[in-house]
Amino acid sequence: MRYIRVRLEQPEWMRHPMQEFLATSESMVREEMLAWNLSREDVSFLLFYVEGDIDAYRERIEAVEQVRWCELSAVDGESFYAYVCEEHTESQALFFEPFAELRLVVVPPVAFDSAGDLRMTVVGHGGGLTTLVEDLRGVADVGVEVLRVGTYDRRHQRVAGAVTDRQREALATATDLGYYGAPREASLAEVAAALGVATGTASELLREAEARVMTRLVGEESGV
């Protein structure tokens, strides 16, 4: 079983209105799609974690035509969850069609950065993953940047569970950019820019995440 980690830049006509809002509004920072239910033919049920202004988000999503209803639940003053029911669109169907045809699985979360682009992990057979990249680039006109490819292995999920969603995204972004490469391929400033935060904030996120991961890892190996 293989996996691919990709960054996807969808053409403007394919983007969801809330992606554009994320990319253009100074009140929004980032968004993650945590779970989804596509079992009904007419609508989808989606759960998002969002960092930004909850009132600005509510005002914008209530104006999106395809959204039937949305429930927002504040986490703190800077983040919240969004439970959304929305109608299927042709652009969404075109985007997800290759995933279904190739029998591939998207591993949550799907992260939307400050530019509105997607970062996701997809699992399946190697040939299917290669075809997916070709189909998205050719058929759907999606910009695809392959960040990582390998054999799928989540045995260390307990270690990953030691960090918060925000810290996990910071680690994933830093890894994708090559911050942890040998030699290092990206600077802390570049990681901060990709996350849409100040350099000091990115540094704090990474330090706290690294401390939690190493503490959990050493604890597991020593039987603690």
Backbone as CSV, one residue per row, in Angstrom:
resi,resn,N_x,N_y,N_z,CA_x,CA_y,CA_z,C_x,C_y,C_z
1,MET,0.848,-1.183,0.000,0.000,0.000,0.000,0.891,1.243,0.000
2,ARG,0.623,2.152,-0.919,1.456,3.346,-1.078,0.660,4.601,-0.716
3,TYR,1.396,5.676,-0.481,0.719,6.948,-0.226,1.442,8.058,-0.965
4,ILE,0.728,9.142,-1.165,1.313,10.333,-1.764,0.796,11.545,-1.002
5,ARG,1.699,12.449,-0.696,1.342,13.711,-0.041,1.483,14.810,-1.091
6,VAL,0.414,15.550,-1.337,0.421,16.518,-2.432,-0.126,17.874,-1.980
7,ARG,0.291,18.892,-2.702,-0.325,20.217,-2.600,-1.031,20.472,-3.914
8,LEU,-2.306,20.827,-3.858,-3.124,20.992,-5.054,-3.577,22.437,-5.197
9,GLU,-3.345,22.986,-6.374,-3.797,24.339,-6.693,-4.899,24.224,-7.739
10,GLN,-6.129,24.389,-7.298,-7.268,24.249,-8.199,-7.465,25.521,-9.022
11,PRO,-7.947,25.370,-10.261,-8.283,26.567,-11.038,-9.424,27.319,-10.362
12,GLU,-9.546,28.592,-10.654,-10.520,29.441,-9.966,-11.946,28.916,-10.086
13,TRP,-12.315,28.386,-11.264,-13.692,27.931,-11.474,-14.026,26.696,-10.634
14,MET,-13.003,25.971,-10.175,-13.222,24.752,-9.404,-13.237,25.008,-7.900
15,ARG,-12.722,26.130,-7.490,-12.601,26.411,-6.064,-13.961,26.661,-5.411
16,HIS,-14.063,26.202,-4.178,-15.243,26.503,-3.370,-15.180,27.977,-2.968
17,PRO,-16.322,28.655,-2.883,-16.311,30.066,-2.481,-15.590,30.316,-1.160
18,MET,-15.628,29.346,-0.241,-14.956,29.543,1.041,-13.441,29.433,0.907
19,GLN,-12.954,28.738,-0.132,-11.518,28.741,-0.397,-11.060,30.132,-0.807
20,GLU,-11.834,30.768,-1.657,-11.509,32.124,-2.081,-11.563,33.079,-0.896
21,PHE,-12.537,32.870,-0.024,-12.652,33.707,1.168,-11.427,33.543,2.054
22,LEU,-10.974,32.311,2.223,-9.787,32.035,3.023,-8.562,32.722,2.432
23,ALA,-8.473,32.712,1.098,-7.303,33.261,0.420,-7.290,34.784,0.391
24,THR,-8.453,35.408,0.443,-8.525,36.858,0.248,-8.868,37.651,1.506
25,SER,-9.405,36.995,2.524,-9.832,37.712,3.722,-8.716,37.771,4.764
26,GLU,-8.448,38.945,5.271,-7.446,39.108,6.318,-7.934,38.566,7.658
27,SER,-9.218,38.291,7.762,-9.782,37.800,9.021,-9.641,36.288,9.186
28,MET,-9.190,35.591,8.129,-9.071,34.139,8.176,-7.612,33.715,8.106
29,VAL,-7.285,32.594,8.773,-5.909,32.096,8.813,-5.770,30.777,8.070
30,ARG,-6.558,29.787,8.453,-6.440,28.467,7.842,-7.696,27.664,8.135
31,GLU,-7.809,26.512,7.429,-8.980,25.655,7.596,-8.580,24.214,7.323
32,GLU,-9.164,23.289,8.062,-8.945,21.861,7.842,-10.289,21.155,7.729
33,MET,-10.431,20.315,6.716,-11.605,19.450,6.623,-11.263,18.163,7.370
34,LEU,-11.931,17.952,8.494,-11.610,16.840,9.385,-12.343,15.559,9.028
35,ALA,-13.579,15.684,8.541,-14.389,14.505,8.219,-15.478,14.899,7.243
36,TRP,-15.998,13.894,6.511,-17.043,14.166,5.537,-17.898,12.928,5.322
37,ASN,-19.132,13.160,4.925,-20.090,12.097,4.633,-20.706,12.402,3.274
38,LEU,-20.387,11.576,2.278,-20.869,11.790,0.908,-21.882,10.735,0.506
39,SER,-22.542,10.106,1.487,-23.408,8.963,1.202,-24.704,9.343,0.493
40,ARG,-25.129,10.594,0.607,-26.354,11.009,-0.064,-26.040,11.578,-1.432
41,GLU,-26.971,11.397,-2.356,-26.741,11.824,-3.731,-26.833,13.333,-3.904
42,ASP,-27.590,13.998,-3.034,-27.845,15.424,-3.245,-26.978,16.350,-2.409
43,VAL,-26.576,15.910,-1.200,-25.820,16.796,-0.319,-24.644,16.067,0.333
44,SER,-23.696,16.858,0.844,-22.572,16.357,1.625,-22.642,16.957,3.024
45,PHE,-22.147,16.211,4.007,-22.032,16.716,5.373,-20.546,16.784,5.704
46,LEU,-20.082,17.949,6.137,-18.659,18.204,6.293,-18.368,18.802,7.660
47,LEU,-17.210,18.441,8.221,-16.766,19.013,9.487,-15.415,19.679,9.281
48,PHE,-15.326,20.968,9.631,-14.102,21.744,9.465,-13.608,22.272,10.809
49,TYR,-12.296,22.400,10.902,-11.669,23.169,11.978,-11.126,24.428,11.326
50,VAL,-11.462,25.583,11.878,-11.122,26.853,11.239,-10.438,27.769,12.240
51,GLU,-9.414,28.482,11.774,-8.779,29.518,12.580,-9.037,30.853,11.906
52,GLY,-9.678,31.753,12.642,-10.019,33.046,12.077,-11.204,33.650,12.809
53,ASP,-11.790,34.659,12.214,-12.919,35.385,12.801,-14.222,34.624,12.541
54,ILE,-14.851,34.142,13.604,-16.051,33.319,13.449,-17.213,34.117,12.865
55,ASP,-17.327,35.390,13.217,-18.430,36.204,12.700,-18.271,36.469,11.206
56,ALA,-17.038,36.743,10.778,-16.784,36.967,9.354,-17.049,35.698,8.560
57,TYR,-16.663,34.555,9.128,-16.895,33.266,8.470,-18.389,32.995,8.338
58,ARG,-19.131,33.235,9.417,-20.574,32.994,9.397,-21.256,33.860,8.332
59,GLU,-20.898,35.122,8.289,-21.503,36.032,7.319,-21.237,35.574,5.892
60,ARG,-20.020,35.095,5.629,-19.683,34.687,4.258,-20.330,33.362,3.884
61,ILE,-20.287,32.366,4.756,-20.795,31.048,4.380,-22.312,31.058,4.251
62,GLU,-22.988,31.924,4.990,-24.443,32.019,4.864,-24.858,32.585,3.510
63,ALA,-23.921,33.214,2.811,-24.214,33.777,1.494,-23.849,32.838,0.350
64,VAL,-23.260,31.663,0.672,-22.876,30.697,-0.360,-24.111,29.916,-0.790
65,GLU,-24.419,29.960,-2.062,-25.670,29.403,-2.579,-25.814,27.913,-2.317
66,GLN,-24.734,27.152,-2.469,-24.836,25.700,-2.353,-24.922,25.216,-0.904
67,VAL,-24.649,26.074,0.064,-24.700,25.690,1.477,-26.140,25.752,1.983
68,ARG,-26.664,24.613,2.430,-28.036,24.565,2.954,-28.105,25.053,4.392
69,TRP,-27.154,24.629,5.210,-27.076,25.129,6.576,-25.676,24.914,7.125
70,CYS,-25.375,25.661,8.175,-24.055,25.571,8.797,-24.177,25.864,10.285
71,GLU,-23.559,25.022,11.108,-23.510,25.242,12.549,-22.060,25.500,12.952
72,LEU,-21.829,26.584,13.683,-20.489,26.949,14.126,-20.384,26.793,15.637
73,SER,-19.251,26.247,16.091,-19.022,26.037,17.517,-17.642,26.568,17.876
74,ALA,-17.592,27.614,18.696,-16.325,28.253,19.046,-15.470,27.354,19.936
75,VAL,-14.166,27.333,19.660,-13.199,26.638,20.509,-12.599,27.638,21.492
76,ASP,-12.145,28.753,20.958,-11.648,29.873,21.751,-11.871,31.128,20.923
77,GLY,-11.168,32.198,21.249,-11.379,33.438,20.526,-10.790,33.465,19.139
78,GLU,-10.023,32.427,18.781,-9.321,32.438,17.501,-9.642,31.246,16.616
79,SER,-10.424,30.285,17.103,-10.697,29.086,16.305,-12.090,28.553,16.609
80,PHE,-12.597,27.727,15.676,-13.946,27.179,15.827,-14.123,25.990,14.896
81,TYR,-15.205,25.238,15.114,-15.582,24.142,14.229,-16.783,24.570,13.393
82,ALA,-16.827,24.076,12.164,-17.955,24.347,11.270,-18.525,23.018,10.788
83,TYR,-19.798,22.782,11.082,-20.525,21.588,10.631,-21.435,22.051,9.506
84,VAL,-21.184,21.560,8.292,-21.790,22.134,7.092,-22.553,21.081,6.298
85,CYS,-23.717,21.453,5.808,-24.467,20.652,4.840,-24.555,21.464,3.560
86,GLU,-24.049,20.902,2.470,-24.087,21.640,1.215,-24.416,20.726,0.046
87,GLU,-24.962,21.309,-0.995,-25.326,20.573,-2.197,-24.080,20.251,-3.021
88,HIS,-24.137,19.121,-3.718,-23.046,18.765,-4.617,-23.020,19.725,-5.804
89,THR,-21.813,19.978,-6.324,-21.666,20.823,-7.506,-20.907,20.060,-8.586
90,GLU,-21.026,20.509,-9.821,-20.332,19.854,-10.929,-18.821,19.941,-10.766
91,SER,-18.332,21.070,-10.274,-16.888,21.227,-10.110,-16.348,20.264,-9.057
92,GLN,-17.091,20.051,-7.971,-16.669,19.098,-6.956,-16.669,17.678,-7.509
93,ALA,-17.698,17.354,-8.287,-17.790,16.017,-8.881,-16.607,15.757,-9.805
94,LEU,-16.231,16.758,-10.594,-15.109,16.604,-11.518,-13.811,16.414,-10.756
95,PHE,-13.658,17.139,-9.659,-12.427,17.042,-8.879,-12.293,15.679,-8.213
96,PHE,-13.380,15.164,-7.621,-13.304,13.918,-6.861,-13.485,12.664,-7.719
97,GLU,-13.902,12.815,-8.951,-14.137,11.652,-9.810,-12.915,10.746,-9.943
98,PRO,-11.697,11.285,-10.190,-10.540,10.392,-10.312,-10.267,9.584,-9.046
99,PHE,-10.518,10.152,-7.866,-10.291,9.432,-6.612,-11.181,8.192,-6.542
100,ALA,-12.460,8.351,-6.927,-13.401,7.234,-6.873,-13.067,6.180,-7.920
101,GLU,-12.778,6.622,-9.137,-12.500,5.685,-10.218,-11.244,4.859,-9.945
102,LEU,-10.257,5.460,-9.303,-8.991,4.777,-9.038,-8.977,4.074,-7.682
103,ARG,-10.113,4.117,-6.964,-10.270,3.445,-5.671,-9.211,3.903,-4.671
104,LEU,-9.059,5.202,-4.575,-8.093,5.798,-3.666,-8.804,6.363,-2.439
105,VAL,-8.078,6.458,-1.357,-8.627,6.954,-0.097,-7.878,8.218,0.318
106,VAL,-8.632,9.262,0.644,-8.043,10.488,1.178,-7.999,10.374,2.700
107,VAL,-6.814,10.576,3.273,-6.641,10.480,4.723,-6.803,11.867,5.341
108,PRO,-7.793,12.059,6.206,-7.970,13.376,6.819,-6.836,13.690,7.802
109,PRO,-6.613,14.999,8.039,-7.394,16.121,7.523,-6.910,16.581,6.153
110,VAL,-7.791,17.289,5.435,-7.409,18.007,4.220,-7.211,19.460,4.635
111,ALA,-5.999,19.966,4.474,-5.674,21.308,4.954,-5.757,22.323,3.824
112,PHE,-6.364,23.466,4.130,-6.426,24.589,3.199,-5.539,25.693,3.757
113,ASP,-4.534,26.126,2.968,-3.625,27.148,3.477,-4.142,28.548,3.179
114,SER,-3.339,29.551,3.512,-3.772,30.939,3.375,-3.915,31.375,1.923
115,ALA,-3.445,30.554,0.990,-3.636,30.838,-0.435,-4.862,30.121,-0.984
116,GLY,-5.514,29.303,-0.140,-6.673,28.541,-0.590,-6.316,27.221,-1.243
117,ASP,-5.026,26.872,-1.263,-4.604,25.603,-1.857,-4.780,24.461,-0.857
118,LEU,-4.852,23.224,-1.375,-5.091,22.051,-0.546,-3.808,21.264,-0.339
119,ARG,-3.669,20.704,0.844,-2.629,19.714,1.124,-3.341,18.471,1.638
120,MET,-3.049,17.330,1.020,-3.728,16.103,1.422,-2.834,14.896,1.229
121,THR,-3.175,13.834,1.965,-2.508,12.548,1.832,-3.494,11.567,1.222
122,VAL,-3.054,10.857,0.173,-3.908,9.911,-0.544,-3.251,8.535,-0.501
123,VAL,-4.039,7.508,-0.211,-3.533,6.142,-0.073,-4.161,5.243,-1.125
124,GLY,-3.351,4.310,-1.666,-3.854,3.349,-2.642,-2.707,2.611,-3.302
125,HIS,-2.981,1.983,-4.444,-1.942,1.303,-5.205,-1.074,2.324,-5.927
126,GLY,0.213,1.993,-6.084,1.150,2.921,-6.698,0.725,3.404,-8.066
127,GLY,0.231,2.483,-8.897,-0.206,2.866,-10.233,-1.366,3.830,-10.201
128,GLY,-2.282,3.621,-9.264,-3.427,4.513,-9.141,-3.022,5.901,-8.712
129,LEU,-2.034,5.995,-7.834,-1.567,7.301,-7.376,-0.904,8.072,-8.506
130,THR,-0.126,7.364,-9.321,0.508,8.010,-10.474,-0.540,8.512,-11.452
131,THR,-1.542,7.680,-11.703,-2.619,8.070,-12.617,-3.399,9.252,-12.071
132,LEU,-3.595,9.298,-10.752,-4.312,10.412,-10.140,-3.627,11.735,-10.450
133,VAL,-2.327,11.777,-10.274,-1.580,13.010,-10.553,-1.745,13.409,-12.008
134,GLU,-1.649,12.440,-12.905,-1.797,12.722,-14.334,-3.200,13.216,-14.657
135,ASP,-4.217,12.580,-14.063,-5.606,12.967,-14.335,-5.911,14.365,-13.811
136,LEU,-5.446,14.660,-12.614,-5.713,15.981,-12.048,-5.049,17.076,-12.876
137,ARG,-3.840,16.810,-13.330,-3.131,17.801,-14.133,-3.742,17.939,-15.518
138,GLY,-4.113,16.799,-16.111,-4.575,16.822,-17.493,-6.055,17.057,-17.666
139,VAL,-6.868,16.304,-16.937,-8.314,16.366,-17.119,-8.922,17.531,-16.350
140,ALA,-8.528,17.686,-15.096,-9.144,18.698,-14.244,-8.361,20.009,-14.211
141,ASP,-7.198,20.050,-14.846,-6.396,21.272,-14.904,-6.025,21.770,-13.514
142,VAL,-5.633,20.839,-12.655,-5.241,21.171,-11.286,-3.719,21.170,-11.191
143,GLY,-3.159,22.197,-10.558,-1.727,22.213,-10.319,-1.385,21.244,-9.205
144,VAL,-0.448,20.325,-9.450,-0.109,19.290,-8.474,1.374,19.366,-8.133
145,GLU,1.672,19.539,-6.862,3.047,19.467,-6.371,3.156,18.244,-5.470
146,VAL,3.967,17.274,-5.888,4.154,16.061,-5.095,5.163,16.362,-3.993
147,LEU,4.723,16.228,-2.746,5.564,16.551,-1.600,6.289,15.327,-1.064
148,ARG,5.599,14.206,-0.969,6.210,12.969,-0.489,5.513,11.772,-1.107
149,VAL,6.268,10.694,-1.289,5.724,9.422,-1.776,6.383,8.309,-0.969
150,GLY,5.619,7.277,-0.627,6.233,6.192,0.118,5.254,5.093,0.453
151,THR,5.710,4.152,1.274,4.863,3.078,1.774,4.093,3.595,2.979
152,TYR,2.791,3.408,2.966,1.959,3.966,4.026,2.174,3.211,5.329
153,ASP,2.426,3.950,6.410,2.689,3.339,7.709,2.270,4.315,8.802
154,ARG,1.220,3.992,9.543,0.756,4.856,10.625,0.919,4.183,11.989
155,ARG,1.941,3.328,12.122,2.133,2.648,13.403,2.461,3.611,14.533
156,HIS,2.971,4.796,14.172,3.346,5.758,15.203,2.263,6.799,15.418
157,GLN,1.010,6.408,15.165,-0.094,7.336,15.337,-0.199,7.843,16.774
158,ARG,0.167,7.016,17.754,0.110,7.461,19.146,1.072,8.614,19.381
159,VAL,2.201,8.580,18.705,3.148,9.689,18.821,2.553,10.935,18.201
160,ALA,1.961,10.771,17.017,1.343,11.919,16.348,0.215,12.497,17.180
161,GLY,-0.441,11.650,17.960,-1.547,12.112,18.773,-1.123,12.982,19.943
162,ALA,0.179,13.111,20.157,0.659,13.939,21.260,0.566,15.421,20.952
163,VAL,0.418,15.789,19.691,0.414,17.200,19.304,-0.993,17.661,18.949
164,THR,-1.186,18.963,18.993,-2.469,19.543,18.614,-2.599,19.564,17.094
165,ASP,-3.811,19.824,16.604,-4.021,19.913,15.159,-3.130,20.988,14.547
166,ARG,-3.022,22.125,15.224,-2.214,23.229,14.710,-0.740,22.864,14.684
167,GLN,-0.255,22.201,15.725,1.142,21.781,15.761,1.423,20.724,14.701
168,ARG,0.466,19.822,14.499,0.638,18.788,13.481,0.758,19.400,12.089
169,GLU,-0.077,20.403,11.810,-0.007,21.064,10.509,1.314,21.799,10.346
170,ALA,1.812,22.399,11.421,3.105,23.083,11.358,4.221,22.090,11.056
171,LEU,4.194,20.934,11.720,5.197,19.905,11.457,5.100,19.385,10.029
172,ALA,3.867,19.146,9.566,3.670,18.636,8.206,4.158,19.641,7.174
173,THR,3.848,20.909,7.387,4.274,21.946,6.448,5.791,22.060,6.428
174,ALA,6.404,22.053,7.612,7.862,22.139,7.690,8.523,20.950,6.996
175,THR,7.950,19.769,7.191,8.495,18.574,6.544,8.322,18.641,5.038
176,ASP,7.137,19.060,4.588,6.874,19.175,3.153,7.852,20.129,2.481
177,LEU,8.196,21.203,3.156,9.079,22.213,2.574,10.553,21.825,2.655
178,GLY,10.864,20.804,3.440,12.252,20.385,3.573,12.977,21.001,4.754
179,TYR,12.228,21.553,5.707,12.839,22.185,6.875,13.622,21.172,7.705
180,TYR,13.154,19.935,7.724,13.838,18.898,8.490,14.753,18.039,7.621
181,GLY,15.001,18.478,6.405,15.876,17.732,5.514,17.332,17.841,5.931
182,ALA,18.154,16.947,5.406,19.589,16.986,5.663,20.325,16.938,4.324
183,PRO,20.762,18.083,3.814,20.753,19.400,4.471,19.364,20.037,4.449
184,ARG,19.180,21.051,5.285,17.902,21.754,5.380,17.616,22.489,4.074
185,GLU,16.384,22.340,3.559,16.015,22.917,2.269,15.096,24.122,2.388
186,ALA,14.650,24.443,3.583,13.748,25.582,3.768,14.072,26.271,5.086
187,SER,13.834,27.559,5.131,14.091,28.335,6.341,12.838,28.407,7.207
188,LEU,13.015,28.844,8.429,11.880,29.025,9.327,10.932,30.087,8.780
189,ALA,11.490,31.104,8.150,10.661,32.159,7.557,9.776,31.601,6.450
190,GLU,10.296,30.653,5.665,9.507,30.044,4.596,8.388,29.178,5.175
191,VAL,8.670,28.487,6.261,7.634,27.698,6.931,6.540,28.621,7.453
192,ALA,6.950,29.723,8.069,5.984,30.687,8.597,5.109,31.254,7.490
193,ALA,5.721,31.559,6.342,4.957,32.107,5.221,3.928,31.105,4.720
194,ALA,4.306,29.828,4.650,3.375,28.795,4.186,2.222,28.609,5.166
195,LEU,2.495,28.798,6.447,1.454,28.661,7.469,0.613,29.919,7.600
196,GLY,1.131,31.029,7.069,0.413,32.293,7.178,0.520,32.920,8.558
197,VAL,1.670,32.694,9.237,1.865,33.240,10.583,3.218,33.935,10.660
198,ALA,3.467,34.629,11.768,4.756,35.273,11.995,5.828,34.220,12.246
199,THR,7.083,34.592,11.984,8.190,33.653,12.177,8.262,33.176,13.625
200,GLY,8.042,34.084,14.575,8.069,33.704,15.981,6.993,32.693,16.335
201,THR,5.817,32.850,15.728,4.718,31.907,15.973,5.054,30.533,15.416
202,ALA,5.613,30.508,14.198,6.006,29.230,13.592,7.059,28.533,14.440
203,SER,8.022,29.306,14.933,9.071,28.735,15.779,8.490,28.134,17.048
204,GLU,7.550,28.837,17.668,6.921,28.338,18.892,6.122,27.066,18.629
205,LEU,5.369,27.039,17.523,4.591,25.851,17.178,5.494,24.635,16.997
206,LEU,6.595,24.818,16.274,7.497,23.702,16.000,8.209,23.240,17.270
207,ARG,8.662,24.174,18.090,9.361,23.798,19.328,8.444,23.005,20.253
208,GLU,7.212,23.475,20.415,6.273,22.779,21.296,5.931,21.401,20.743
209,ALA,5.736,21.310,19.421,5.419,20.023,18.800,6.585,19.057,18.928
210,GLU,7.790,19.537,18.672,8.978,18.687,18.777,9.138,18.155,20.198
211,ALA,8.898,19.016,21.178,9.026,18.594,22.574,8.008,17.507,22.912
212,ARG,6.771,17.686,22.464,5.728,16.700,22.752,6.016,15.368,22.073
213,VAL,6.436,15.428,20.802,6.708,14.196,20.058,7.861,13.428,20.685
214,MET,8.946,14.114,21.007,10.108,13.426,21.567,9.795,12.857,22.950
215,THR,9.030,13.591,23.743,8.653,13.081,25.062,7.817,11.813,24.937
216,ARG,6.851,11.821,24.014,6.010,10.640,23.805,6.832,9.483,23.236
217,LEU,7.726,9.771,22.276,8.524,8.728,21.636,9.454,8.062,22.636
218,VAL,10.163,8.843,23.420,11.079,8.287,24.411,10.303,7.520,25.473
219,GLY,9.134,8.024,25.835,8.309,7.339,26.819,7.853,5.981,26.343
220,GLU,7.465,5.883,25.041,7.011,4.605,24.483,8.161,3.606,24.424
221,GLU,9.354,4.083,24.027,10.486,3.167,23.877,10.982,2.660,25.228
222,SER,10.795,3.474,26.289,11.259,3.071,27.614,10.179,2.380,28.433
223,GLY,8.980,2.251,27.809,7.887,1.573,28.482,7.110,2.436,29.432
224,VAL,7.333,3.762,29.386,6.631,4.671,30.278,5.204,4.866,29.820
